[in-house]
Amino acid sequence: MDKILQYFPDLSEKQIEQFKMLQSLYNEWNAKINVISRKDIDELYTRHVLHSLGIAKVISFKDGAKVMDVGTGGGFPGIPLAILFPNVDFYLIDVIAKKIKVVTEVANALGLKNVKAEQKRAELVKEEFDFIVSRAVTNMPDFVKWIKGRVAKDSVHEMKNGILYLKGGDLAEELAVYQNVQLFDLADIFEGEFFETKKVVYLPMKYNKKN
């Protein structure tokens, strides 16, 4: 929890309390429904919460924005971002029902009125969103196919609407087909070995592929 305050010192008392609650909530739910590995649950704030909040170091979502988290798993990056941006609507989806149950219960316990969670495939979603976030659920070309037509054209942000994707490792080959992709190294933002290869991949709405 200290790491969250280190990088996000302007949290309200309510937000601090919500972030503090995450460890006990995930310990409790993980014992019933395993959504986080045993190794990672002990490093929850670094490997899940702070990692998720890397997106918030790239963009500050405007009030009223709509964000979809695809393949949210246990609620990452959606839940930490929803705490940080209480006036932004977050739609968290996953194909596995038990994971959505955990997400729903955690969001309810935290009192997050800006979170909606459903068991659904991205291809079946009809709404449009300002941004679509995710944590390495598949390669980028497949992910782009999943969310095609789900990004709203009108933007109230300085950044164009699009995808904000948390991923690690060498992404050169995977992203070579995109002209306008941007990479943000989390190692430049957060200290620690875990973040050495972690990045936020930003792909604006126009998915211009090289000829």
C-alpha atoms as a printed R data frame, in Angstrom:
    type eleno elety resid chain resno       x       y       z
1   ATOM     1    CA   MET     A     1   0.000   0.000   0.000
2   ATOM     2    CA   ASP     A     2   2.934   2.355   0.684
3   ATOM     3    CA   LYS     A     3   3.921   2.063  -2.973
4   ATOM     4    CA   ILE     A     4   0.515   3.286  -4.076
5   ATOM     5    CA   LEU     A     5   0.851   6.378  -1.886
6   ATOM     6    CA   GLN     A     6   4.412   6.905  -3.095
7   ATOM     7    CA   TYR     A     7   3.301   7.260  -6.712
8   ATOM     8    CA   PHE     A     8  -0.205   8.622  -6.098
9   ATOM     9    CA   PRO     A     9   0.159  11.003  -3.129
10  ATOM    10    CA   ASP     A    10  -3.022  13.000  -3.798
11  ATOM    11    CA   LEU     A    11  -5.544  10.264  -3.027
12  ATOM    12    CA   SER     A    12  -8.601  11.144  -0.968
13  ATOM    13    CA   GLU     A    13  -9.218   9.444   2.366
14  ATOM    14    CA   LYS     A    14 -11.938   7.362   0.726
15  ATOM    15    CA   GLN     A    15  -9.592   6.227  -2.042
16  ATOM    16    CA   ILE     A    16  -6.860   5.347   0.466
17  ATOM    17    CA   GLU     A    17  -9.343   3.259   2.424
18  ATOM    18    CA   GLN     A    18 -10.546   1.520  -0.744
19  ATOM    19    CA   PHE     A    19  -6.998   0.670  -1.815
20  ATOM    20    CA   LYS     A    20  -6.225  -0.618   1.689
21  ATOM    21    CA   MET     A    21  -9.245  -2.928   1.530
22  ATOM    22    CA   LEU     A    22  -8.004  -4.666  -1.618
23  ATOM    23    CA   GLN     A    23  -5.548  -6.991   0.154
24  ATOM    24    CA   SER     A    24  -8.080  -8.463   2.574
25  ATOM    25    CA   LEU     A    25 -10.797  -8.667  -0.076
26  ATOM    26    CA   TYR     A    26  -8.598 -10.536  -2.544
27  ATOM    27    CA   ASN     A    27  -7.186 -12.772   0.196
28  ATOM    28    CA   GLU     A    28 -10.747 -13.711   1.139
29  ATOM    29    CA   TRP     A    29 -12.031 -14.268  -2.381
30  ATOM    30    CA   ASN     A    30  -8.891 -15.937  -3.658
31  ATOM    31    CA   ALA     A    31  -9.281 -18.585  -0.962
32  ATOM    32    CA   LYS     A    32 -12.723 -19.403  -2.422
33  ATOM    33    CA   ILE     A    33 -12.117 -18.804  -6.126
34  ATOM    34    CA   ASN     A    34  -8.538 -18.771  -7.314
35  ATOM    35    CA   VAL     A    35  -8.138 -15.715  -9.550
36  ATOM    36    CA   ILE     A    36  -4.611 -14.702  -8.497
37  ATOM    37    CA   SER     A    37  -1.637 -17.040  -8.089
38  ATOM    38    CA   ARG     A    38  -0.416 -17.687  -4.542
39  ATOM    39    CA   LYS     A    39   2.904 -16.051  -5.407
40  ATOM    40    CA   ASP     A    40   1.204 -12.939  -6.755
41  ATOM    41    CA   ILE     A    41  -1.330 -12.501  -3.951
42  ATOM    42    CA   ASP     A    42   1.552 -11.665  -1.586
43  ATOM    43    CA   GLU     A    43   2.701  -9.032  -4.087
44  ATOM    44    CA   LEU     A    44  -0.802  -7.734  -4.841
45  ATOM    45    CA   TYR     A    45   0.017  -4.039  -4.632
46  ATOM    46    CA   THR     A    46   3.058  -4.252  -6.925
47  ATOM    47    CA   ARG     A    47   2.092  -6.906  -9.459
48  ATOM    48    CA   HIS     A    48  -1.593  -6.104  -9.791
49  ATOM    49    CA   VAL     A    49  -2.619  -2.754  -8.306
50  ATOM    50    CA   LEU     A    50   0.381  -0.587  -9.172
51  ATOM    51    CA   HIS     A    51   0.809  -2.356 -12.507
52  ATOM    52    CA   SER     A    52  -2.824  -1.532 -13.348
53  ATOM    53    CA   LEU     A    53  -2.287   2.083 -12.342
54  ATOM    54    CA   GLY     A    54   0.518   2.378 -14.862
55  ATOM    55    CA   ILE     A    55  -2.246   3.340 -17.296
56  ATOM    56    CA   ALA     A    56  -3.056   6.335 -15.071
57  ATOM    57    CA   LYS     A    57   0.513   7.571 -15.530
58  ATOM    58    CA   VAL     A    58  -0.092   7.679 -19.281
59  ATOM    59    CA   ILE     A    59  -3.559   9.258 -19.268
60  ATOM    60    CA   SER     A    60  -5.879  10.932 -16.793
61  ATOM    61    CA   PHE     A    61  -9.381   9.879 -17.787
62  ATOM    62    CA   LYS     A    62 -11.856  12.751 -17.956
63  ATOM    63    CA   ASP     A    63 -15.022  12.698 -15.843
64  ATOM    64    CA   GLY     A    64 -17.819  11.000 -17.743
65  ATOM    65    CA   ALA     A    65 -15.496   8.891 -19.889
66  ATOM    66    CA   LYS     A    66 -16.390   5.267 -20.628
67  ATOM    67    CA   VAL     A    67 -13.720   2.579 -20.346
68  ATOM    68    CA   MET     A    68 -14.013  -1.146 -21.058
69  ATOM    69    CA   ASP     A    69 -11.639  -3.667 -19.457
70  ATOM    70    CA   VAL     A    70 -11.467  -6.790 -21.654
71  ATOM    71    CA   GLY     A    71 -10.438 -10.064 -20.012
72  ATOM    72    CA   THR     A    72 -10.440  -8.403 -16.599
73  ATOM    73    CA   GLY     A    73  -9.717 -11.639 -14.707
74  ATOM    74    CA   GLY     A    74  -9.917 -10.732 -11.022
75  ATOM    75    CA   GLY     A    75 -10.563  -7.080 -11.864
76  ATOM    76    CA   PHE     A    76  -7.300  -5.746 -13.249
77  ATOM    77    CA   PRO     A    77  -6.692  -3.116 -14.437
78  ATOM    78    CA   GLY     A    78 -10.356  -2.098 -14.056
79  ATOM    79    CA   ILE     A    79 -10.832  -2.098 -10.270
80  ATOM    80    CA   PRO     A    80  -7.747  -0.001  -9.349
81  ATOM    81    CA   LEU     A    81  -8.541   2.447 -12.156
82  ATOM    82    CA   ALA     A    82 -12.161   2.703 -11.009
83  ATOM    83    CA   ILE     A    83 -10.957   3.636  -7.509
84  ATOM    84    CA   LEU     A    84  -8.641   6.274  -8.941
85  ATOM    85    CA   PHE     A    85 -11.246   7.702 -11.336
86  ATOM    86    CA   PRO     A    86 -14.585   7.598  -9.450
87  ATOM    87    CA   ASN     A    87 -16.351   9.734 -12.073
88  ATOM    88    CA   VAL     A    88 -15.458   7.457 -14.979
89  ATOM    89    CA   ASP     A    89 -17.679   4.518 -15.979
90  ATOM    90    CA   PHE     A    90 -15.875   1.179 -16.142
91  ATOM    91    CA   TYR     A    91 -17.271  -1.918 -17.845
92  ATOM    92    CA   LEU     A    92 -15.337  -5.062 -16.892
93  ATOM    93    CA   ILE     A    93 -15.842  -8.219 -18.928
94  ATOM    94    CA   ASP     A    94 -14.435 -11.738 -18.878
95  ATOM    95    CA   VAL     A    95 -15.591 -15.032 -20.375
96  ATOM    96    CA   ILE     A    96 -15.154 -16.877 -17.060
97  ATOM    97    CA   ALA     A    97 -18.173 -16.491 -14.762
98  ATOM    98    CA   LYS     A    98 -16.368 -17.165 -11.475
99  ATOM    99    CA   LYS     A    99 -13.923 -14.337 -12.168
100 ATOM   100    CA   ILE     A   100 -16.791 -11.924 -12.792
101 ATOM   101    CA   LYS     A   101 -18.333 -13.036  -9.494
102 ATOM   102    CA   VAL     A   102 -15.140 -12.029  -7.676
103 ATOM   103    CA   VAL     A   103 -15.014  -8.702  -9.524
104 ATOM   104    CA   THR     A   104 -18.649  -7.959  -8.670
105 ATOM   105    CA   GLU     A   105 -18.208  -8.842  -4.997
106 ATOM   106    CA   VAL     A   106 -15.021  -6.786  -4.662
107 ATOM   107    CA   ALA     A   107 -16.587  -3.771  -6.407
108 ATOM   108    CA   ASN     A   108 -19.646  -4.000  -4.142
109 ATOM   109    CA   ALA     A   109 -17.525  -4.266  -1.006
110 ATOM   110    CA   LEU     A   110 -15.568  -1.186  -2.064
111 ATOM   111    CA   GLY     A   111 -18.753   0.733  -2.834
112 ATOM   112    CA   LEU     A   112 -17.726   1.340  -6.441
113 ATOM   113    CA   LYS     A   113 -20.828   2.701  -8.170
114 ATOM   114    CA   ASN     A   114 -18.866   3.248 -11.403
115 ATOM   115    CA   VAL     A   115 -18.168  -0.434 -12.099
116 ATOM   116    CA   LYS     A   116 -20.323  -2.837 -14.092
117 ATOM   117    CA   ALA     A   117 -19.048  -6.397 -14.555
118 ATOM   118    CA   GLU     A   118 -20.419  -9.043 -16.913
119 ATOM   119    CA   GLN     A   119 -19.514 -12.440 -18.282
120 ATOM   120    CA   LYS     A   120 -19.236 -11.610 -21.975
121 ATOM   121    CA   ARG     A   121 -16.973 -11.851 -24.996
122 ATOM   122    CA   ALA     A   122 -15.705  -8.534 -26.346
123 ATOM   123    CA   GLU     A   123 -17.060  -9.344 -29.813
124 ATOM   124    CA   LEU     A   124 -20.602  -9.411 -28.403
125 ATOM   125    CA   VAL     A   125 -20.465  -5.974 -26.775
126 ATOM   126    CA   LYS     A   126 -22.607  -3.429 -28.627
127 ATOM   127    CA   GLU     A   127 -21.590  -0.207 -26.838
128 ATOM   128    CA   GLU     A   128 -18.785   2.174 -27.703
129 ATOM   129    CA   PHE     A   129 -16.086   3.345 -25.298
130 ATOM   130    CA   ASP     A   130 -13.509   6.101 -25.123
131 ATOM   131    CA   PHE     A   131 -10.771   3.673 -24.207
132 ATOM   132    CA   ILE     A   132 -10.373  -0.074 -24.008
133 ATOM   133    CA   VAL     A   133  -7.883  -1.379 -21.454
134 ATOM   134    CA   SER     A   134  -6.488  -4.844 -20.819
135 ATOM   135    CA   ARG     A   135  -3.577  -6.806 -19.408
136 ATOM   136    CA   ALA     A   136  -1.967  -9.022 -22.046
137 ATOM   137    CA   VAL     A   137  -4.905 -11.311 -22.761
138 ATOM   138    CA   THR     A   138  -3.692 -12.028 -26.303
139 ATOM   139    CA   ASN     A   139  -1.481 -10.595 -29.047
140 ATOM   140    CA   MET     A   140  -2.373  -7.125 -30.275
141 ATOM   141    CA   PRO     A   141  -3.626  -8.064 -33.790
142 ATOM   142    CA   ASP     A   142  -6.141 -10.523 -32.308
143 ATOM   143    CA   PHE     A   143  -7.134  -8.047 -29.606
144 ATOM   144    CA   VAL     A   144  -7.810  -5.369 -32.222
145 ATOM   145    CA   LYS     A   145 -10.142  -7.803 -34.019
146 ATOM   146    CA   TRP     A   146 -12.003  -8.503 -30.762
147 ATOM   147    CA   ILE     A   147 -12.742  -4.847 -30.066
148 ATOM   148    CA   LYS     A   148 -13.264  -3.614 -33.615
149 ATOM   149    CA   GLY     A   149 -16.050  -1.032 -33.710
150 ATOM   150    CA   ARG     A   150 -16.109  -0.605 -29.914
151 ATOM   151    CA   VAL     A   151 -14.076   2.619 -29.795
152 ATOM   152    CA   ALA     A   152 -16.070   5.857 -29.944
153 ATOM   153    CA   LYS     A   153 -14.978   8.360 -32.600
154 ATOM   154    CA   ASP     A   154 -15.511  11.527 -30.541
155 ATOM   155    CA   SER     A   155 -12.908  12.182 -27.860
156 ATOM   156    CA   VAL     A   156 -12.816  14.610 -24.928
157 ATOM   157    CA   HIS     A   157  -9.233  13.626 -24.135
158 ATOM   158    CA   GLU     A   158  -6.006  15.063 -25.492
159 ATOM   159    CA   MET     A   159  -5.092  11.530 -26.554
160 ATOM   160    CA   LYS     A   160  -7.187  10.011 -29.315
161 ATOM   161    CA   ASN     A   161  -9.565   7.293 -28.184
162 ATOM   162    CA   GLY     A   162  -8.130   3.810 -28.480
163 ATOM   163    CA   ILE     A   163  -6.457   0.907 -26.706
164 ATOM   164    CA   LEU     A   164  -4.289   1.076 -23.581
165 ATOM   165    CA   TYR     A   165  -2.688  -2.328 -23.167
166 ATOM   166    CA   LEU     A   166  -0.428  -3.536 -20.354
167 ATOM   167    CA   LYS     A   167   2.185  -5.926 -21.692
168 ATOM   168    CA   GLY     A   168   5.784  -7.015 -21.160
169 ATOM   169    CA   GLY     A   169   8.683  -8.393 -23.141
170 ATOM   170    CA   ASP     A   170   9.782  -7.736 -26.710
171 ATOM   171    CA   LEU     A   171   6.812  -6.383 -28.638
172 ATOM   172    CA   ALA     A   172   8.584  -5.271 -31.821
173 ATOM   173    CA   GLU     A   173   7.339  -8.056 -34.089
174 ATOM   174    CA   GLU     A   174   3.815  -8.054 -32.701
175 ATOM   175    CA   LEU     A   175   3.394  -4.302 -33.134
176 ATOM   176    CA   ALA     A   176   5.259  -3.932 -36.437
177 ATOM   177    CA   VAL     A   177   2.019  -3.715 -38.443
178 ATOM   178    CA   TYR     A   178   0.909  -0.534 -36.648
179 ATOM   179    CA   GLN     A   179   2.147   2.897 -37.714
180 ATOM   180    CA   ASN     A   180   0.852   4.981 -34.847
181 ATOM   181    CA   VAL     A   181   1.487   2.804 -31.786
182 ATOM   182    CA   GLN     A   182   3.249   4.301 -28.754
183 ATOM   183    CA   LEU     A   183   5.086   2.474 -25.968
184 ATOM   184    CA   PHE     A   184   5.491   3.787 -22.432
185 ATOM   185    CA   ASP     A   185   8.089   1.982 -20.298
186 ATOM   186    CA   LEU     A   186   6.817   1.452 -16.765
187 ATOM   187    CA   ALA     A   187  10.444   1.057 -15.625
188 ATOM   188    CA   ASP     A   188  10.750   4.819 -16.230
189 ATOM   189    CA   ILE     A   189   7.805   5.434 -13.897
190 ATOM   190    CA   PHE     A   190   7.929   2.766 -11.174
191 ATOM   191    CA   GLU     A   191  10.919   1.326  -9.321
192 ATOM   192    CA   GLY     A   192  11.456  -2.402  -9.009
193 ATOM   193    CA   GLU     A   193  12.526  -5.453 -10.959
194 ATOM   194    CA   PHE     A   194   8.939  -6.400 -11.788
195 ATOM   195    CA   PHE     A   195   8.540  -3.331 -14.026
196 ATOM   196    CA   GLU     A   196  11.800  -3.728 -15.986
197 ATOM   197    CA   THR     A   197  10.107  -5.126 -19.106
198 ATOM   198    CA   LYS     A   198   6.560  -3.867 -18.506
199 ATOM   199    CA   LYS     A   199   4.988  -1.344 -20.854
200 ATOM   200    CA   VAL     A   200   1.768   0.482 -21.566
201 ATOM   201    CA   VAL     A   201   0.986   0.081 -25.266
202 ATOM   202    CA   TYR     A   202  -1.157   2.890 -26.671
203 ATOM   203    CA   LEU     A   203  -2.886   2.303 -29.977
204 ATOM   204    CA   PRO     A   204  -5.115   5.189 -31.129
205 ATOM   205    CA   MET     A   205  -8.474   4.612 -32.781
206 ATOM   206    CA   LYS     A   206  -7.078   4.667 -36.317
207 ATOM   207    CA   TYR     A   207  -5.386   1.283 -36.492
208 ATOM   208    CA   ASN     A   208  -3.339   2.207 -39.555
209 ATOM   209    CA   LYS     A   209  -1.499  -0.859 -40.776
210 ATOM   210    CA   LYS     A   210   1.643  -0.641 -42.886
211 ATOM   211    CA   ASN     A   211   1.235  -1.642 -46.498
